[in-house]
Amino acid sequence: MFLSLCTLFSATSVSSSSSISYSHHCASMVPESTPTTPSTTTLPYVTAVLAKYTGGDRILHNTNISSESEKWYFRFLPTQNIFETNTFGVYKIEASLIFKSSGFYYHGNHTRRNSLKFAFDGFWSQHSGKLCMIGSASWYSNGGNLINLDAVLKLNYPMNLTIFNSLITGKLESLASLKDPNYFEPVSLFEFVSSGYYQYSSSNYQYSLVSGKFDSYCRGGIDIPKNQSLGLNQGLLCHTMNSGQNDVFNLEYLNECSSFKNCTPLVGKDDNDELPSEMTLNAIQCSEEEHKVQYVIKFGSGYQYLALDPNTALVGEGSWDEKKNQLCIVACRFLNSTDSLDNARVGDCSIRLSLWYPAFWTIRNRTSILGQIWTNKTANESGYFNRITFRSRDNSMAAVPGLRYKYTVTKKVRKLCPFNKPVTKKGNRYPKWNSNDLAFHMLVGDSTGNHSWSWSEATPSFFNDQNYVLNPFSTPTFDTIEFEGKSAHHGPLNITYAISPYRTSSATSVIFNSTLDIYSEGLYDEDTGRVCMVGCRKLSTGESMDCKLLLKFQFPPINAKEEGKIRGSIKSTREETDPLYFKHLEITGWVFYKEEAKRSVQRLDLEMVMVLISSTLACVFLGLQILYAKRNPQVLPFVSLAMFLFLILGHMIPLVLELEALFQGNQNPNHVLLGSGGWVEVNNFVVRALTVVAFLLQLRLLQLAFSARLGNENYKALWVAEKKALFVSTTLYTLGLLFVLFLGTRKQNHSKAIDSSTSVVHHIHYIRRDLICYGGLVLDGFLLPQILFNIFQVSTKNALSHLFYIGTTCVRLLPRTYDLYLTQSYPRLQFYGAYIFANPNADFYSTIWDIVISHGVVKFAGVIYFQQRLGGRCISADTEGGCL
């Protein structure tokens, strides 16, 4: 079917094109030739970097979509169907010309997507670079009528690429008459192209602007000492430029710059226009051998569309100077691109840019890349502008190695936070300075009680002069970071932190008059887990900073018995009358210690084994009860049907929920996080299978007990006792359920974590969880119906095998015992929900619940033992062996 559709489309395209005479419209540009054989020759491999078109208002800029016109862009896409012809150097080519924009628009009864696609056939001359094609496209007119747009496309392709010869220009012209409804105005096309992906060397691109020495074409910039900038490792120029592709920089103008006049390298703008606040450097190709890079430089703010006005962009070539550790770029403007694009060209290469990677950071200057823009023209010449500085917005330490930090406020920190030797609890251990444990997420809250908050992340940047670079896979693999030098130390260590918001409330923005974005430096004491720092925050107005912040963190011990949270505060050391003063903020942080995560993985492995053992033993003990009933069929009528009924329901509920999760594709993310996902899934499959086996065995026991009573008139008293036992046990279970739901509702009402918009969903979730937990509690008391049944019918029969009720009791006690062990050995479960055995979402687990329920389960087993030995109404024995 696919091949048939392709053949049909191709035939349609050829038929449409064949109705238009190629020779009539293109013979003067590229004469028509007869195709012969398929060719491996392709058009020069180019990638559009900038694109613009003008014209075509009737189809591309009608009144219905005028607000979106500036977001339209086009793509010219040659196909691989290229044929040689009987004229040397002339090839037959198929291609598409696509105009696109976002959104849908309505025309009458039709919905028209903003995508117009022309299918073309034509010929390309390899010698002249000219391309002429004819084709058509389907389009809806403003009145909603489907029309056919016949057109001719004429392009001039560059051959040997240089910065001055990287333009594809041409026109798309309608073949309809001027008064024809299918007519549209000519569309002028403009593309600045690259000869390939920029990280590869280009064999057919020739650098022409930076062919001389560095000083010869980069004269006039601010001279930066070499020791203040980082050098690039040999052979890593293109790799470094790759990591910085599409870097966004903030532009910083002189104080007297408030308009375009003499303040920007852009031309064709009114003096009252707003100055661009951002610049984007896009390296489009690189030559490692020549140490040269080609750039497109875009000015503006916000998202940069491909359909960018050439008047807001520059193109240039850069060269890395190893003597100065700087990259110098010679940049050119686009000329004659304001109206018609026919005469557009690259020229006026008087603009210079230099950028470097600072060798040192301080608390006030944490910029990965710094640079400047200037012109070699004089103030009296047209196109002159004042010097502009720029700095990278994304301050990453990974681009160039060797970055160091200069501490400037640690003396102040020692005065504000004396690090005297405190009295600490013996045996407590805190995160090491060279581990990933010092990075954490935190909730910053307003101390005034207004419940304003901000989710942020705190990441160390440096320890002493060593980079603290987090392994991006540190959470799932728990790898440690690597540092140069020795880790031995004495006393508090110098440390820097970057605090960045990733979810900020409006209330916190009001407090700061900006987002929570703080750089800080101070001290960390590995012996006490204490951090004290002075911080700086950027203000929303200008580039000024408020550096009178005091930050304090206290990390919990790694081996703490109680749940550990990071506690801290952010305070302003200014006077209350200062406009920049704010009331102190409280910090609550969560950290996932590597050591604790490893222990959690070990715990999961242990739980996998335990859940398999308990599930297997449950099946074994049920099988032993069936074997006991077959050997002693006379005891079957005296087995409580209600007991097996509750057992069946108790096992069926989790089985159904497991199947629901299986069909929905739910998977506990913590299992994947801990690296045990595959083994956990295998374990879950085995447990499900054992649960099904236990369910079937319980059904079999219920069927045997029911059949033994059915049709026997002598067992009417047993049915009466069964009904009484069922009524009493159901009443007790119902009252218990109501009590549990009541406690759960009160707990939810006191909780402040539930958002009003999701309270209903959370409420349903909590009710469901309480029901599941109560179901586990009912299973713990599975012997209650048998005890009541024995009391009402005063039986002395050994209805239950000792191995069955004692063994099943032990199976129910096993998770309780394990939970008590867990409280001592694994006190803090950082990965919420990462449970396989003794899951608190499936039963009630706590120290009190474990003791109370375990005592009740053992008591029930003891009662059954005495009832089957001394009588149905006996719940214990006296000192002489009599019934109590």
N, C-alpha and C positions, 0 to 999 in steps of 0.2 A: 504493500500500500504506500509506503514511504517513497519507494522508487517511482511508483506511478504518479504520485503527487509532484515529485520533483520534475519528472518528465513533462507533466501537464503545465507546471509553472514555467518551465523553460520554453515549451512550445508557445505558451501565451506571450511570454516576453519577446520571443523572436518574431511572433506574428505582429505584436504591437510595434516593434521597432522596424520590421520590414515594410510597414505601411508608410514609413517616413523615408524620404530619400536622403541617404547619407551624403552622396556626392553633391547634392544641391546646397547643403549647409556647411560641409566640412572639407570640400575638395581643395579649397585654397589654403587650408591649414595643414592637414595631413591627408594626402590622396588615398582613396580607397584601394585596397589590394585584396587579392584572393587568398583566403586562409589555406594553409597546406597541412602542417602537422602540429600536434601539441608541442609547446616549448617549455623548457625549464627556466627560461629567462623570466625575471619578475621586474616589476617597476622598482625603482630605487627604494630600498627599505627606509621609510620615513615614518616618524611618529609626530602627530600634530601636538604642539605645545601650547600655542596660542591660536585662536580662530576667531574670525569676525566676518560678518556679511552685512551688506546693506541692500535695500530694495526689497522687491517682492511683497509690498504692503498688502496687496489684495488677498494673498494666501497666507502670509505669515504674521501680519500686523493688523488684522482687521479689528474693528471696534470691540468685538466680543472678547478679545484676549489682549487688549492693549496693555493691561497692567502686568502681564507676564512676558511682554516682548523682550525685555532685556535679559531674560533667562533662557531664551532659545539659543541653541547651538547646533552645529552641523558636523557631520562626519562623512568623509569620502572614503569608501571601502572598496578597493579593487579585489576581485575574486582571483582564484588560482587558475581560472580558465583562460589561459593565454596561448595563442596560436601564432606560429610563424606564418609569414605570407610570402608571396612570390617577389616582394620587394625587400631587399636586404635592409635590415635595421628597422622595419615597420612590423608591428605586432597587433593582432586583433585581441581586444580586451573586453571583459565584462566587469561592471562595477555598479555600486549603489551609492546614491547620495541621500543622506538621511538628515532631516531636520527634526529636532526633538525639543520638547519642553515638558514640564511636569503638569499633571492634572488632566481633567476631562472637561470638555465643553459641549454644550447642547445646541444643536442646530435643528430646529423644527422637531420632528419625531426621531431624530437620530442623535446618537452620542458620538462625538468625534474626539478621539484621543489626540493629544498634541504630538503626533508623529507623522511626518510626511516622508515617504520613501519613493525615490525615483530609481528605476531600473534602466541601466544604460548599456549599449553596445557601441564600440568604436575602435579607433586605431590610435596607436601611440608610436611616435618616431623616437627611436633611441638616440639619434644624432642631434636633433633639435630640442628634445625634451617636451615637444608640444603633444597635447592629447585632445582629441575631438571625439565626442560621443553623442548619440541620439537615443532618446528613450521617453518614457512617460511615467505618470503616477496617478493614482486614484485619490480623489479628495472631495470633501463635502463643501459646497459653496455656503455663503452666509445664509442663504435661504433654505439650506438643508438638502439640496439636490446633489446627487453623486455626479461628479464631472471628471473628465479625463484631461490631464495636463500633459500635452506633448511639449518636449523641450530639447534643446541642444546645449551641451556642456562643453566649454572650451577652457582648458587649463594649460598653464606653462609650468612644467616641472623643472626644478633645479637638477643639475647633473653632479658636478664636483662641488661639494658643499663647503662653503665658508660662512662666516657670520653674516656677510653681506649678500650671500647667494643661498639663503635658506628659506626663501619665500615661495609658496605656491599661490599664484594669483590666477584669476579667471572669472568667467561669467556663466550664469545659467540664464538662458533666454527662452521665452515662450515662442512656440511655432504657430500659435493662433494669431489671427488678425486683431488689431487694436480694439475693435468693437465686439469681438467674440466674447461670450461669457466665460470661456475657458482661458482667456488671456490673463497673464500676470506680468507685472513690471520686471525688468531685468534684475537679477540678483548678482551683485559683485561679491566674490569670494576671496578670502585672505587667510592663509595659514602660515605660521612660522613653524618649521619642522626640525626635528632632530633625526640624525641618521641611525639611531638605534637606542636601546636602553643605555642610560648614561653610564652604568658601571662597567660597560665593556668598551674597549678601545675601538674607535671608528677608523677604518682604513681609508674611507673616502671623505673624511672631514679634515680640513686643514686649518690649524690655528694661525690667525693672522694678526691679532691684536697684542699678544703677549709673547712675541718671538724674541724680544731683546732681553736685556738685563732688568732686574727688578727695579732698581733705582731710576732707570731711564723712563719708565712709564708710570711709576707710582710715586713720583716726587710730589711733595706738598702735603702729605699726610702727617699726622702727629707721630713722632718717632717713639716707639715703645721699646724699652730695653729688652734684650733677648731673654734675660733671666726672669722676666715677668710674664712670659708666655711659654706654653708647652710646645715641644717639638713633636713631630709625627714620626712614628717608627718607619723604617725603611720598607717600601713596598706597600704601605697601608694608606696612601693618600685617597685612593678611590673608595676603599672600605670606610674610611672616616667620613668622606663626603656622602657615602650611601647612608650611614647612620644619621646624617643630618639633612636628608632630603626633605624638602618642603618645610624647613625650619621657619618658624614664625618669630619675628623680632618686633620689639616695641621701639618706636622711633621717639627720640628725644631732641626737641628743637631748642634753639636759643630763646631766651626770654622775650626778645623783641619780635619773634615770629608768631603772628596771629592770622596771617592770610597766605595765599600762594605766592605773593610777590617776593622774589629773592629768597624763598624758603624751601623750595622743593625742586627736584630735578624734573618733575613732570611739566609738560607744556600743554597749551590749549585749554587751560582752566581759568575760570574767572577769579579775580583777586579775593572775592568774598566767599569762595568755596572753602569748605572745612578741610584743614590739612589732614592727610591720611595718618592714622595712628599706628598702623602695622605695615610690615614689609615681609614678604615671603621670598626666600632664596630656594630656587628649585634647580639642582644640578641635573642637567639633562644628558650629559655624557662626560667621560673622563678618560684621560690618557695617563696611565701610570708611568710609562717610559719618559714622557715629556714633562711630567708633574704639572699637568694643565687640566682645567675643568671648564666646561661651558655652562653658563647659568642663564636662567630666565628669572628676572627680578620683578615681582608684582607688588604694587602699592595699593593699600585700601584697608578696610576693616571688615570683619565677618568672613563668611564663606566665599572662596574664590572660584567662580565658575570658569569653565573652559572658554565660554564666549566672553572673553575679557577685552575691554577696550584697549587697543595698543597704546593709547595715550596715557594709560596708567601702568605701563610695563616697560621694562628695559631688558635688553639682552646683552650678555657680556662674556668675556673669557677671563679666567683667573689662573694665576700661577703661584705655586707655593715656594717661598724663599726660605731655605733652610738656615741661612745666616741670621735672619731676623725672626724666624718662627712666625711668619705672617703669610696670609693669603691676600694677594692683591688682585682686584678685578677691574678690568677696563670695560665700561658699559656704554652702550649706544642707545639712542632713541629711535623710535619709529617715526619716519617722516612721511608727509603727504597721506596720512591715514584718517583724516578727519571726515572727509566727504566721500568721494569716489575712492575705491581701493585699487584702481588700475595702476596708479603710479606710486603705490606704497613702496617704501624701501627702508633699509637700515642705514643710519648715518648719524652725524654729530656724536662722535665717540669721545667726548670730553669729560665724561663722568668717571670718577674713581671710587672704588670701595676697598677697604682693607678690613680684615677681621683676624682675630687671634683668640686662642684659648688661654685664659688667665691661669697662671701657675699657682696662685694662692687664692683662697677664699677667706673672707672675714664675715663677721656677723652682719655687717651692713652691705656687703657685696658678695652675693652668691650667684654669680652669672657664669654660665658655661662658655658663652661666646660673646665677645665684645667687638665692636667695630665702628667705623665712621664712613660717611659719604661726603665727598667734596667734588669740586670741579677745577680743572686747570685753566679755566677762563678767568679774566679779570672782572672786577665789579662793573665796569662800563660795557662789557660785552653782553649780547643777548644770550640768554640761557644760563647766566650766572646765578648761583644760589649760595646761601650760607651753609656752613658745615653742619652736618647732622650726625649725631651719634646714635647707635642702636645697640640693644642687648637682647639676648635670646630669652624667649618666654619660658621654654621648657628647660629648666636648669638640671641637666643630667650629668652625673659624674662619669658615665661609662664611655663617652665619646672618645676621649683622649686620656690615656693613662698618665699617672704621675702627679695628679692634682694633690696639693697639700693645703693645710689650714693654718691660719695665724690666729691664735687666741689673744683677745684684747681685753676681756672683762672677767677673767678667772679670779683675779685679785679681789675684784668687787664681790664676786660670788662667795669667796672665803670669808669676807666680812659679814655678808648677809646671812650665810648659813655655815657657822663654825662646825667643822667635821671632827668634833671630839670623839674619842672612843666611847661609843654608847654601850650600855649593858644590853646584850642580846641574848635571846634564848639559846641555850647550848644545843648544838646540833643542827641549827637552821642553816640552809644553804640557799644562796641567791644566784641569779643568772651570771654566767661568766661574761667578761667584756667582749670576748671574741665569739659570741654565739648569736644566733638569730632570735634569741628569746627577748631581746630588748626592744624589738619592734612590736607595736601593739595598736589595737583600735580602741577608741575611747569615746565616751559620751560626756560632752561638756555641758554642764547645767548651770542655770542662773541661780545664784545663792539667795536671791530675794524671795524665792518661793513662787515665782511666776511660771515655773515649769518650762521656760524656754530652754532649748537644747540644740546641740550641733554634733552630728556624727563626724568624727575626724580620725585621722591616722597619724601616729607619731613614729617617725623612722629615724634612727641614728644616722648621721652622715660621716662623722669622723670620731675615732678614738685616738687621742694625742694627735699625731700627724698621719695616721693610717686611715685609708678609705674604708668605710663600713658599707660594703656593697652586698645587698641581700641577694641570695640565690633566688631567682624567680620561681623555682620549684621547691622552695624550702618547706612549704606546708605539706605537700603530699609525700615528699621523699625524706624530709628531715635532714638534708645535707647541711653541713656547717660551712660557714664562709671561711675564706683563706686570707690571712694577713701576713704581711712581711714583718720580719723581726721577731723578737721573743715576747712571750706572753707573761713572763714573770714581772711582778710589780709590787709596790708597797704603797698603801694608802689610796685615797681617791684618785681617779683617773680623769683627765680632761675628756669631755664628750660634747658633741653637738647634735642637735635634733632639728628636724624639719617637721612641722605640724601642718598638715594640709587637710582641708575639708573635703569630704566626698558626699555629704548631705547636710545642708545648712538650713536652719529655720530662720524665718524673717526676724524673730525676736532677737536672736544672737547677732544678726547683722545690725540691728538697732543699737545694741550695746557697744559694738566695736566701730560703728559707722563704716564697716567693711566686713569681708568674710574672715573667718578664722584661719589666717595664714601667717604662721609665726616661724622665724628662725631663731634659734637659741643656742647658747653655749654655756657650759658649766662643768660640774663635777659629778661623777658616779662612784659610789663606794660599793665595791663588790662584796664586802663583808657584811653590809647591812641592807643592801638593796635600795639605797637612798639616792635620789637624784635631785640636785638643786641647780638651777640655771637662770641666767638673765636672757630675756627674749626681746626680739624686735619684730614689730608687725608693720606691714605696709599700710599706709593710709589711703583712703579712696581718692583724695585730692592730691594730684601731683605724684612725685616720687619720694616724698619725705617719709620718714619712718619714726615710729614711736618705740624707743628702745628702753623704756622704763617699765619693763614687765619682769615679774619674779615668778618662776615656775618651780613647783616642787612635786615630785613623784615618789611614791613608796611601792616598790615591787614586793609581792608576796613571796614567801619562801617556796622553793621548788618542792620541798618535802613537807609542806604544811598539812596538818590534819584537817583543818577546816577549808571551806571553799575560798580560793584566793582571788582577790581582785586588786587591781592597781588603784590606789587612792592618791589624790593630789589636788592641786589648786593652781589657778592663774590669777595673780594679783597685780594691780597697778601701784607702783611706788610713788605716784604723783600725789599732790595735794588734792583734796576733794573739790576745791574750787577750780582746779585746772580743767579746761574743756575736754581734755583727752583722758581724764580719770574715768574709771568704771569700777563698779563693785566687783569684788573678786568672784571668780567662777570656780565651781567644783568639778573635779574630774573623776570619772569612774572608768577604769580601763580593763580590758580583757586580753590576756596573753596566753598563748598555747605553748607551754614549755616543751622543748624537744624531748627531754627525759621523760616527762609525763606522757607524751604521745607514744613513745616507745613502750612504756609500761601498759598503755591502753591497748596497743597491738597485742602484747603478750596476754593481756586479760581476755581479749576477744578470742585468741587461740584456745585458752583454757575454757571459755564459755562454749565454744563450738563442741569441744569434747564432752562437756558436761551435759549439754542439751541432747546430744546423741545418746549418751548413756541413759539419761532419765527417760527419754522417749522409748528407747529399746526396752528398758526395765518395765515401763508401764504396759507394753504389749506382752511381755513375758508373764507378768503377774495376772493379767487378764486371761492369758492362755492357761495358766495353772488353775484358775477358778473354773474354766470350762472343763478341764480334765478332772478336777475334783467333783464337779456336778455329774459328769458321766459315770464316775466310779460310785457316787452316792446319789442316785436319782431321787431318793426319798427326801432330800433336803431342799430340792428345788422350789417346792411351793412356799417355803419359809424364807425365801429371798425377797427383799423389798423391791417391788417394781419401780417405786418412786426413786430409789437410790440410783438404779441404772438409767432411769429417765433423765435425772438431773446430770448424771455423768455424760450422757449422750449430748444433751443440750450444751453443757460446758465445753465439750470438745468440738461441737459443730460450729459454734460462734467464731472462734479463732480460725477454724478451717475455712469458713466462708469468707472472712476478712482477708485471709492470705490469698485466696483465689481471686478476690476483687482486686487486690494490689497487683497480682500477677497479670490480670487482663488489662489493667490500666497502665502497666509498665512502670509502676512505682518502684523505686530503689532507694534505699537509705543512702543519702550522699555521704554520710560519715564513714560508711564502710568503704566507699571508693576513696575517700580522703585518707583513710588509714592504710590504704594499700592492700585491703583484704577482700575486695569486691568479688573476684572470681571464686575464691574458696568459700566465701559466705553464701554465694548463690548455690553452690553445690551442696553446702550444708543445709540450706533452706529446702532444697528439693528433697533431700533424704528425710528431713524432719516432717515435711508435708506427707511424704509417703508413709512414715510411721504413724502419723496422726490419723491418716485414712485407715490403716490397719487396726489401730486401737478403736476407732469409731465402728468398724465392722465387727470386731470382737465384742464390743458392748452391745451392739444390736443382736448378736447371736445369743448372748447371755439373757437379754431381755426376752427374746423369743422363746428360749428354753424355759425360763421361769413362768412366763405367761401360759405356755402350752401345758405345763405341769398342773396348773390350777384349772384350766379351762374345761368345763363339762363335768367337774367333780363336785357333787352336792355337799361333800364332807368339808369343803374348804370355804363355805359361806362366811364363817367367822374370820377367815383370813382376809377376805375381800373387805369386810367391815373395818378390820384393823388397818388395812392398806389405805382405805379412804380417810380414816382419821389421821394416819401418819402423813398422808399427802396434804390434807387440809392444814394441819399444824405446821408442817415444815414450810409450806407455801406461804402461810401467814407470817411466819418468822422471817422468811427470806424477803417478803414484800416490805415489811416494816424496816428491815435492815436497808433495803434499797432506797426507801424514802428518806431514811436518815442520812445515807451517803449523798444522795442528790441534794438534800438540804445543806449539808456541810459544803458541798461543791459550789452551790449557788452563792453562799455567803462569802466563800473565798474569792469568787469572781467579782462580787460587788466591791470587795475591798481592794482588788487589784487595780493599779493605775496604768498598767501596761497595755490595756486593750483600747484601741482607737475606736471612736464612735462609729466610723464608717464600716468597720469590720467586726463590730461587737456581736452581731447575729451569727456570723460564721464561726467566731471563736466560741460563742456560747454552745452551738451545736457540737463543735469539736470536743469541748470539755464534757458535755453530757455523754457523748459517745465513749470517751475515754473512761468516764466513771462507770458506765455500764460494763465495759470490758473488764475493768478492774474488779468490779463486784462479782462478775462471772467467775473470775479466778478465786475470789473469796468463797463462793459457793462450792467450787471444786475442792477447796481445802476442807470444807465440812461435809464431804460426800457421805460420811457414815451416819449423819444425823437422821435421815429417813429410816435407815435400818434400825437405829436405836429406838426411835418412836414406834416402829412396827413391832419390835420385840416387846416393848412395854405394853402395847395395846392387846397383843395376842398371847402374852405370857409364855413365850416359847423358850424351850431349852435346847432346841436343835442347833447343831453346828452348821448353820446355813452358809457361812462364809469360811473359805479356807484361810487358815492362819497366815499362810504365805501371801494370800491375796490382800487381805486388809492391812496386815503389818507392812508388807512390801510396798503397797500403794501409798500408805501413810509415810513411809520413808521417802518415796519419790516426791510427795508433796512437801516434805520437810527439807529436802535437799536445797531448793532455791532460797529458803529462809536462812539456812545455815550459811550458804554461800554469801548471801547479802550481808550477814553479820561479819563474815570474814572480809568482805569487800570494803566495809566501813573502816576497817583497820588497815588493810593493805593497799587499797586504792581509794583514798579518801575523797579525791576531787576528780570527778569525771568531766573533763573539759569538753569532750565531744558529746554534746547533748543528743540523746537518741541512739548512740552507738551501743546498743545492748543486744545480746543474743539470748542470754540466760538471765533470769530474775529481772525481767524488763518491768520497770515501774509503770509503764503504760498498759500493762496487762494484768497487774495485781497491785495490792497495797504493800509497799515496801518501805520500812523505816525500822529503826531499832525497837521502838515500842510495838509496832505492828508485828514485827518478826517474833518477838518474845511472846506476845499475847496469842497470836495465831498458832505458833508452834506448841504452846502449852495446850490450847484447845484441841489441836489435831491429835496430840499424844493422849489427851484425856479421852477423846472419842474412841480411839483404838483400845484403850484400857477398859472402857465401858463395854465394848463389844466382847472383849475377852471374858469379862466377868458374867455378862449375860449368857453367853454360850456355855459357860461352865456352871453357873449357879442359878440361872433363871432370868426370864425376860425383864423383870422389874428390879434386877440387881445392878447397881452402878458401881459398886466397890465391894471390898471384903473386909471383915473385921480381923482382929488379931488371931482369932481361932479358925479363920477360913470360912466364916459364915457370911451370909449376904447382908449388905447394907443398901 
